[in-house]
Amino acid sequence: MTVKIVTDSVADLPPEVVKELGITVIPLVLRFGAETYRDGVDLTPDQFYEKLPTSKAFPATSVPPPDAYAKAYDRLAEEADAIVVVAVSSRLSATHEVASQAVGLMSKKCRVEVIDSMTATMAEGFIAMRAAQAAKDGAKLDEVMAIVQKNIPRAGFLAAFDTLEYLRKGGRIGRAQAFLGSVLKINPLITLKDGLVEPAGRTRSRAKAIDHLYDFAAGYSHIEELSVGDTACPDEAEALVERLGAVFPKERIYRSRMTPVIGAHTGPGLLLVAILGDK
């Protein structure tokens, strides 16, 4: 039985990984007023962050159209016996629901299993990578699904924000809204818990926030995959990669500029560490 893996652009997977593992990525939709872009396809991260400060319209995001999934399923059904979809947290986005609904739009017969990753960014990406590697090695559908479920609780991230305004405007702020009333300048730390945005601490300086990102990684007893992502603060990200070389091989750390759909909800200045491993 041949199994193929599908995920969405929030997984923030590097193009070379997508190609090597044969993962199909469905882009979410980004809007600047009347202008519409497919995430990471029609608008690169560099183009997005150049556009962000000059645009009169606040960026908005939406789920992929159902036919984007249905067409991908039909194409994959020509070479696969089953499809596993690793979706961004259903508590953050309706993408999981759309991916499930699209199964009914297929013109070809193929079993499709849609799994809620309960996370986002490269934490979601690492889960999809594990599934794709297993499928590439010949694992059967049930084995691939078991690998996904096993790795969901092993994938996580911690992010240092420069501002929570984008999360607030995008309606994704969750329990981190408690930070908004602070009269002091803070550097909030955010994570996901049970698929929802959760506050993970706050510091009075950016340097202290970055220390927390390092400590987050250093607190793992075993790390299998590690990624450092940023939204328009590459120098800080590169410095953090160098520092994290003390706890994980530097040459194996993935670097991400963060897909525009993520940037639309975080704004510039986000620094994020995603990990697959055991605490």
C-alpha positions, 0 to 999 in steps of 0.5 A, spaced: 500 500 500 502 506 497 501 512 502 502 519 500 502 525 505 498 532 504 499 538 509 498 545 509 502 551 508 502 553 515 507 547 516 512 552 514 516 546 510 522 548 507 521 546 499 527 542 499 524 537 504 517 537 501 521 535 494 525 530 498 519 527 502 514 527 496 509 532 501 504 535 497 503 542 501 496 546 500 497 553 500 492 557 505 490 564 502 492 571 504 489 577 502 491 585 502 484 588 501 482 586 494 489 583 492 489 575 493 495 571 494 496 563 495 501 563 501 508 562 499 506 561 492 504 568 489 507 572 495 514 570 498 516 572 505 521 577 503 515 580 498 510 580 504 514 583 509 516 589 504 509 590 503 506 589 510 508 596 513 506 600 506 499 597 505 493 600 507 489 594 508 491 589 514 492 582 512 487 577 512 488 570 511 483 564 509 482 557 508 484 553 502 478 552 497 475 545 498 477 544 491 484 545 492 484 539 496 480 535 492 484 536 486 490 534 490 487 528 492 485 526 485 492 527 483 495 523 488 490 517 488 493 516 481 499 513 484 497 512 492 492 507 495 491 512 501 492 519 503 494 522 510 493 529 511 496 533 517 492 539 518 494 545 522 490 545 529 483 545 528 482 550 534 486 555 530 483 554 523 478 551 519 483 548 514 482 541 518 474 542 516 475 544 509 480 538 508 475 533 511 469 536 507 474 535 500 474 528 501 466 528 498 468 532 492 473 527 490 472 524 483 477 518 484 476 513 489 482 513 495 482 512 502 483 519 505 485 520 513 485 527 515 489 528 522 489 534 527 496 536 528 494 540 534 499 545 532 502 549 527 509 552 524 515 547 523 512 543 529 506 541 525 511 540 519 516 535 523 509 531 524 508 531 517 516 529 515 515 523 520 509 521 516 512 522 509 519 518 511 515 512 514 511 512 507 517 513 503 520 507 507 514 503 505 509 503 511 502 502 511 496 506 512 495 504 519 503 505 521 503 512 518 497 514 522 500 511 528 506 515 527 503 521 526 499 520 533 505 518 536 509 525 534 503 530 536 505 530 543 512 530 541 512 536 537 512 543 540 514 551 539 516 557 543 515 564 540 518 571 542 513 576 540 515 583 538 507 585 538 501 582 540 497 586 535 497 582 529 494 576 533 489 580 536 486 583 530 487 576 527 482 573 532 488 568 534 490 571 541 487 566 545 489 566 552 494 571 551 489 576 551 491 577 558 498 580 556 494 586 552 493 590 558 500 591 561 502 598 561 509 596 561 513 594 555 514 587 555 516 581 550 511 576 551 512 568 550 507 564 546 506 557 545 500 552 543 497 548 548 491 543 546 491 547 539 490 554 542 495 560 543 497 560 550 501 565 554 508 562 556 511 568 560 513 575 559 520 578 560 522 586 560 527 585 554 528 582 548 535 579 550 531 575 556 526 573 551 531 570 547 534 566 553 527 563 554 528 560 547 534 557 548 532 554 555 526 551 551 531 547 547 536 546 552 530 543 557 529 537 552 532 530 554 532 528 546 531 532 540 530 529 533 529 535 529 529 543 531 528 549 527 529 557 528 524 561 524 523 569 524 519 574 521 523 580 519 529 579 524 534 574 521 540 577 524 537 575 531 535 568 528 542 566 525 545 568 532 540 564 536 542 558 531 549 559 533 547 559 540 543 553 539 549 549 536 551 547 543 545 543 544 543 540 537 548 540 531 548 546 528 548 544 521 541 540 522 537 546 524 532 548 519 532 556 518 525 559 516 523 566 514 516 564 516 510 563 511 506 570 509 500 567 512 504 566 519 507 573 519 500 576 517 498 573 524 504 575 528 507 581 525 514 582 524 519 581 530 517 574 531 522 569 533 520 562 534 524 555 536 520 549 534 522 542 536 520 534 535 523 530 541 522 528 548 522 533 554 
